[in-house]
């Protein structure tokens, strides 16, 4: 599960580094949910799901503010060889609330703020700022 999300977020990060307008990634429901969270956080402009001959992909349109990327940094927390699980009391804000963490919980994928408000812990996947 984690490796598809990690590939997804690294593609977005590399797209920003190359100053692209959009990037393509393999479609999964988890990637679609991650894109939705990033869009709500204004880290990406938009995304669309493409169906090419039965093979789905997701196109992410990157968001720039005055020619600066919306995502300044990414930190991958859980990796396939080392998963990091946190209780709700251990989920802290990223950079004093300027960034966000993505948490995989029993109630689905959500931001650190949503996890704290719903009082649920889970696997801390990555942080963006």
C-alpha positions as CSV (number, residue, x, y, z in Angstrom):
1,X,0.0,0.0,0.0
2,X,2.6,2.5,1.0
3,X,4.8,2.1,-2.0
4,X,2.1,3.3,-4.4
5,X,1.5,6.4,-2.4
6,X,5.2,7.0,-2.1
7,X,5.7,6.7,-5.9
8,X,2.7,9.1,-6.3
9,X,4.1,11.8,-4.0
10,X,7.6,11.5,-5.4
11,X,6.3,12.0,-8.9
12,X,4.6,15.2,-7.8
13,X,7.7,16.4,-6.0
14,X,9.8,15.7,-9.1
15,X,7.3,17.4,-11.3
16,X,7.6,20.5,-9.2
17,X,11.4,20.3,-9.3
18,X,11.3,20.1,-13.1
19,X,8.7,23.0,-13.2
20,X,6.1,20.9,-15.1
21,X,2.5,21.9,-15.4
22,X,1.2,18.3,-14.8
23,X,2.4,14.8,-14.0
24,X,0.9,11.4,-14.6
25,X,0.7,8.5,-12.1
26,X,-0.8,5.1,-11.9
27,X,-4.4,5.2,-10.7
28,X,-5.5,3.7,-7.4
29,X,-8.2,4.7,-5.0
30,X,-5.6,5.6,-2.5
31,X,-3.8,7.9,-5.0
32,X,-7.1,9.5,-5.9
33,X,-7.8,10.1,-2.2
34,X,-4.3,11.5,-1.7
35,X,-4.8,13.8,-4.6
36,X,-8.1,15.0,-3.2
37,X,-6.4,15.8,0.2
38,X,-3.6,17.7,-1.6
39,X,-6.1,19.6,-3.6
40,X,-8.1,20.7,-0.5
41,X,-4.8,21.7,1.1
42,X,-4.0,23.8,-2.1
43,X,-0.8,21.8,-2.8
44,X,-2.0,20.9,-6.3
45,X,-4.3,22.7,-8.6
46,X,-6.5,19.8,-9.7
47,X,-6.5,16.2,-10.9
48,X,-8.3,14.1,-13.4
49,X,-8.7,10.3,-13.8
50,X,-8.0,9.0,-17.3
51,X,-9.2,5.7,-18.7
52,X,-7.1,4.6,-21.7
53,X,-8.2,1.3,-23.0
54,X,-9.0,0.0,-19.6
55,X,-5.7,1.2,-18.0
56,X,-6.5,4.0,-15.6
57,X,-4.0,6.9,-14.8
58,X,-4.4,10.0,-12.8
59,X,-3.1,13.4,-14.1
60,X,-2.1,15.9,-11.4
61,X,-2.0,19.6,-12.3
62,X,0.6,21.3,-10.3
63,X,0.0,24.6,-8.4
64,X,2.4,27.5,-8.5
65,X,2.3,30.8,-6.5
66,X,4.3,33.5,-8.2
67,X,6.2,30.8,-10.1
68,X,7.1,29.1,-6.8
69,X,5.9,25.5,-6.2
70,X,3.1,25.1,-3.7
71,X,5.0,22.1,-2.2
72,X,8.3,23.3,-0.7
73,X,9.3,20.0,0.8
74,X,8.2,16.4,1.3
75,X,9.3,14.1,4.1
76,X,8.5,10.4,3.8
77,X,7.8,8.9,7.2
78,X,6.6,5.3,6.7
79,X,8.5,3.2,4.3
80,X,7.8,-0.4,3.2
81,X,10.6,-1.7,5.4
82,X,9.7,0.5,8.4
83,X,6.1,1.5,9.1
84,X,5.4,4.3,11.7
85,X,2.2,4.1,13.6
86,X,1.0,6.8,15.9
87,X,-1.7,7.2,18.5
88,X,-3.8,10.4,18.2
89,X,-1.9,12.1,21.1
90,X,1.4,11.6,19.2
91,X,0.2,13.2,15.9
92,X,1.8,16.7,15.9
93,X,1.4,19.6,13.5
94,X,3.9,20.0,10.7
95,X,6.0,23.2,11.0
96,X,3.6,24.7,13.5
97,X,0.6,24.1,11.2
98,X,2.2,25.4,8.0
99,X,2.3,22.0,6.5
100,X,0.3,18.8,6.8
101,X,0.8,15.1,7.5
102,X,-1.1,12.4,5.6
103,X,-2.3,9.6,8.0
104,X,-3.8,6.2,7.0
105,X,-6.4,5.4,9.6
106,X,-9.1,2.7,10.0
107,X,-11.5,5.5,8.9
108,X,-9.5,6.1,5.7
109,X,-6.8,8.5,4.5
110,X,-6.9,11.9,6.2
111,X,-4.8,14.9,7.2
112,X,-3.2,15.2,10.7
113,X,-5.8,17.9,11.6
114,X,-8.7,15.6,10.6
115,X,-7.2,12.7,12.5
116,X,-6.8,14.8,15.7
117,X,-10.4,16.1,15.4
118,X,-11.8,12.6,14.9
119,X,-9.6,11.3,17.7
120,X,-8.1,8.5,15.6
121,X,-4.5,7.4,15.1
122,X,-2.9,5.4,12.3
123,X,0.1,5.0,10.0
124,X,1.9,8.3,9.3
125,X,2.7,8.2,5.6
126,X,4.4,11.5,4.7
127,X,4.5,15.2,5.4
128,X,4.3,18.1,3.0
129,X,4.9,21.8,3.5
